[in-house]
């Protein structure tokens, strides 16, 4: 009788193990199928989504003539590039470990102007109304794509309402000569913004540690991607401008 019970117990154990094994096998089979399907779906998304996105991007950018040739990526002077990375959005990838540059105090600002004054350096930026009838507008599908035969910055695709009209820089008693090309094609400048009932500005003038160079910076936000411009002054002369765009709204 005891031997029979032992045999029965052994048979039951084998049966139970077989059931568990079968369940585990079925579970593993279903798991493999799930993972395979999940992998295929993920692979499909990774392969197809960039193509679809690129198609949409091409459709959206088909009439965008703006170029990056004036951007941070094309700045070759290492010292200037290092300085720009401290405050520009275009150079943010190189800003790690960089400190802040000294700023010239803002003297006053309004809806159409801003001024900075450190006694030794004075900077004034003014906006003027934009009159479409005085300019040649190139349009494609009702979108303004060029003004006076060149691409422009500020509410791209729309007709601007204002433009940067003058940038004045005075160092000591000397007024620095700045060509109109320095602010050409820069529209709808933003001098102020409101935050929690307070009027603020994103614009600034930064001093380089080398004491030879300073930077006049503007961030002009709009609903088409925004742009930033930095005018570089060195050894009491205008050097160049750096323009980046399309990174924020």
Order of alpha helices (4+ residues) and beta strands (2+ residues): alpha-alpha-beta-beta-beta-beta-beta-beta-beta-beta-beta-beta-beta-beta-beta-beta
